[in-house]
Amino acid sequence: MTDTTEKPNIEIDPRLLEVLVCPVTRRPLTYDRVAQELISPTTGLAFPIRSGVPIMLVDQARKFEPQKS
C-alpha cells in the first residue's frame, strides 16, 4: 500500500525560480523542495507547486507567521 499523503518530488527549473517573485511584494521567493512550495517570508504566504507548476495566486497560498525584520 502506498502513502497517498506523500508529495511527488518534482524538480523545478532553476531558471524559472530565478524569475518568479512574490505577487504581493515583488521580492524573491524561497523554494521549499520538501513541501513543494514557494515561500514569501515577508508576507507569510507559501505558494503551492502542483505537478511542477507554481500556483502564484494569493487565494491559493497557505498562510504562516511572517518573519520579523
C-alpha positions, 0 to 999 in steps of 0.5 A, spaced: 500 500 500 502 506 498 502 513 502 497 517 498 499 523 503 506 523 500 508 529 495 511 527 488 518 530 488 518 534 482 524 538 480 523 545 478 527 549 473 532 553 476 531 558 471 524 559 472 525 560 480 530 565 478 524 569 475 518 568 479 517 573 485 512 574 490 505 577 487 504 581 493 511 584 494 515 583 488 521 580 492 524 573 491 521 567 493 524 561 497 523 554 494 521 549 499 523 542 495 520 538 501 513 541 501 513 543 494 512 550 495 514 557 494 515 561 500 514 569 501 517 570 508 515 577 508 508 576 507 507 569 510 504 566 504 507 559 501 505 558 494 503 551 492 507 547 486 502 542 483 505 537 478 511 542 477 507 548 476 507 554 481 500 556 483 502 564 484 495 566 486 494 569 493 487 565 494 491 559 493 497 560 498 497 557 505 498 562 510 504 562 516 507 567 521 511 572 517 518 573 519 520 579 523 525 584 520 
